[in-house]
Amino acid sequence: MRLAAAVCALPLLLVGCRFGEASFETSFDDVAFDAGGTVFSYADSRDAALTENDDPPVAIAMTWIVFDPASDLSDFDGASLFAMAHEMAVRDALAIVFDRQGALEAGSDFSITKEGDDVVAGEGIDFSLHLAPERLDSSSTYAEVVPFGSRRTLDVSIDSVSFSDADAGVAGTLTLTFEAVAGRDPGIARKGTIEGTFRAPLVEERTAEKNLALLQAQSPVLPLPLAGRGAP
């Protein structure tokens, strides 16, 4: 597979080149989802004690903001990093974590259903979704609030995967389904889907984790980098 590491197409933010690829469509008339500015993957091979895991989790990060996750972001000044962290907090983002690198292969499928933060079905995968906050104006009231259904199912199909060659990374398709839960969600809760495709080039673990930590020091949005684990 050919995973283009960066597509220099739009002069977004500070770096100006898209890294990886992702595109999405939603069934909602008034809500779009765009987390295709930077898309990458990394294998979380070492825990906080630097113990190596032979079959580590694999994380995929998708964000609206544009940066190069394979280069050290500490080369940017503080104001630039703060601006990028701010944009992460007010834009769309999605994190997907597969429990085992060994389970990822072309043709494999994964599914998980969550109600809030609780997993109610599925295994081998987890996800965290961040939707851009609704835009408000001086006339906005709570009467206009329409929350999303709290039962959310993520289905992922892997098209191609490699962790060893020059085009290493993960590519696939996904569907995120929103459903209302009786007794938990209001009757007006949004029900629908976000569907998309992604290509997530592989980034070295140490650089990926440092950059994610730098970007989220001020405004954590995604549960990445993963918390340190005990020795496997």
C-alpha positions in Angstrom: 0.0 0.0 0.0 1.0 3.6 -0.5 0.6 5.7 2.6 1.4 9.3 1.6 3.0 10.7 4.7 2.2 14.3 4.0 -0.1 15.9 1.4 0.9 19.6 1.1 -2.5 20.9 0.0 -3.8 23.5 2.4 -2.0 26.2 4.3 -3.6 25.2 7.6 -2.2 26.4 10.9 1.5 26.2 11.4 3.0 23.3 9.4 0.8 23.5 6.3 1.1 19.8 5.1 -1.5 17.2 5.9 -0.1 14.0 7.3 -2.0 10.8 6.6 -5.5 10.8 5.2 -9.1 10.6 6.5 -12.4 11.7 5.1 -15.9 11.5 6.7 -19.6 11.8 6.0 -22.4 12.1 8.5 -26.1 11.4 8.4 -26.8 14.6 10.4 -28.1 17.5 8.5 -26.5 20.2 10.7 -23.3 18.4 11.9 -20.2 17.6 10.0 -17.1 15.8 11.2 -13.6 16.6 10.0 -10.6 14.9 11.6 -8.5 14.6 8.5 -5.8 17.2 9.1 -3.3 14.8 10.8 -3.8 11.1 10.9 -1.2 8.7 12.2 -0.6 5.5 14.1 2.0 4.2 16.5 2.7 1.0 18.5 2.7 1.5 22.2 5.6 -1.0 22.7 7.1 0.3 26.0 5.4 1.1 29.3 6.4 3.7 31.8 9.2 1.4 33.1 10.5 1.0 29.5 9.5 -2.7 29.5 8.9 -3.8 26.0 5.7 -5.6 25.0 6.0 -8.0 22.1 2.3 -7.6 21.1 1.6 -4.0 22.0 -1.5 -1.9 21.6 -1.7 0.2 18.5 -3.1 3.7 18.6 -4.5 5.8 15.8 -4.9 9.5 16.2 -7.0 11.7 13.9 -7.2 15.4 14.4 -8.4 18.5 12.5 -5.2 20.4 13.2 -2.2 19.9 10.9 1.2 19.1 12.2 4.0 16.6 11.5 3.8 13.9 14.2 7.2 12.5 13.1 9.0 15.7 13.9 9.7 17.1 17.4 7.1 19.8 18.1 9.2 21.2 20.9 11.1 23.1 18.1 8.0 25.4 17.9 7.7 28.3 20.3 5.3 28.3 23.2 2.8 30.5 21.6 2.6 28.3 18.5 2.2 25.1 20.7 -0.5 26.9 22.7 -2.4 27.8 19.5 -2.3 24.3 18.3 -3.5 22.9 21.6 -6.3 25.5 21.6 -7.4 24.3 18.1 -7.4 20.7 19.3 -9.9 21.7 22.0 -12.3 23.3 19.6 -12.1 21.0 16.6 -13.0 17.4 15.8 -10.8 14.5 16.8 -10.9 10.7 17.1 -8.6 8.2 18.8 -8.8 4.4 18.2 -6.8 1.9 20.2 -6.4 -1.7 19.2 -5.5 -4.0 22.2 -3.0 -6.1 20.2 -0.8 -5.4 17.2 -1.0 -9.1 16.3 -4.7 -8.9 15.8 -4.4 -6.3 13.1 -4.4 -7.8 9.6 -6.0 -7.0 6.3 -9.6 -8.1 6.4 -10.0 -8.1 10.2 -13.0 -6.4 11.7 -13.5 -4.8 15.1 -16.5 -3.6 17.0 -17.2 -1.9 20.3 -20.3 -0.4 21.9 -20.1 2.2 24.7 -22.7 4.0 26.7 -20.9 7.1 28.0 -17.6 5.7 29.2 -18.9 2.2 29.9 -18.2 -0.6 27.4 -21.4 -2.7 27.0 -20.3 -4.9 24.0 -17.2 -5.8 22.1 -13.6 -6.2 22.8 -10.1 -5.8 21.4 -10.6 -2.1 20.6 -11.5 1.2 22.3 -12.1 4.7 21.0 -12.6 8.3 22.2 -14.5 10.8 20.2 -14.2 14.6 20.4 -16.8 16.7 18.6 -16.2 20.4 18.0 -18.2 22.4 20.4 -21.4 24.0 19.0 -20.9 27.6 17.8 -22.9 30.0 19.9 -24.1 33.6 19.5 -25.8 36.2 21.7 -29.2 34.6 21.1 -28.2 31.0 21.8 -30.3 29.3 24.5 -30.5 25.9 26.1 -33.8 25.4 24.4 -31.8 24.7 21.2 -29.6 22.0 22.8 -29.9 18.6 21.0 -27.4 16.1 22.6 -26.1 13.1 20.7 -27.3 9.7 21.8 -25.1 8.2 24.4 -25.0 4.7 23.0 -22.2 4.7 20.5 -20.9 1.8 18.4 -17.7 1.9 16.5 -17.2 -0.6 13.7 -13.7 -0.7 12.0 -12.6 -2.8 9.0 -8.9 -3.1 8.3 -8.0 -2.8 4.6 -4.2 -3.0 4.9 -1.6 -2.9 7.6 2.2 -3.0 7.8 4.6 -2.4 10.6 7.9 -3.1 8.8 8.2 -1.5 5.3 8.6 2.1 4.1 4.8 2.4 3.8 4.1 1.2 7.3 0.8 2.1 8.8 -2.9 1.1 9.0 -5.7 1.8 6.6 -9.4 1.0 6.8 -13.0 2.1 7.0 -15.1 3.0 10.0 -18.7 3.6 11.0 -19.7 5.3 14.3 -23.3 4.9 15.1 -25.2 7.0 17.7 -28.3 5.7 19.4 -30.5 7.0 22.2 -30.7 5.1 25.5 -34.2 5.0 27.2 -34.1 6.6 30.6 -30.7 8.2 30.0 -31.1 10.3 26.9 -33.8 12.9 26.1 -36.3 11.9 23.4 -34.7 14.5 21.1 -31.3 12.9 21.3 -29.5 12.8 17.9 -29.4 9.4 16.2 -27.3 8.8 13.2 -23.8 7.8 11.9 -20.4 9.1 11.0 -18.7 7.1 8.3 -15.2 7.4 6.9 -12.0 6.0 5.6 -8.5 6.5 6.9 -4.8 5.9 6.2 -2.6 6.3 9.2 1.2 6.2 8.6 3.2 4.7 11.3 5.2 7.1 13.6 7.9 6.1 16.0 6.5 5.6 19.5 8.7 8.0 21.4 8.2 10.9 19.0 4.5 10.3 18.7 4.0 10.2 22.5 6.1 13.3 23.1 4.2 15.3 20.5 0.8 14.2 21.8 1.8 15.1 25.3 3.0 18.6 24.2 -0.2 19.3 22.3 -2.5 18.3 25.1 -0.6 19.8 28.1 -3.1 22.7 28.1 -6.3 21.2 26.9 -6.5 17.3 26.9 -8.9 16.1 24.2 -7.9 12.5 23.4 -6.6 9.8 25.8 -3.3 9.7 24.1 -0.5 9.1 24.8 -1.7 6.0 26.6 -1.1 5.8 30.3 1.9 3.7 31.5 1.1 0.1 32.0 2.6 -2.6 34.2 5.2 -5.0 32.8 3.4 -7.3 30.3 
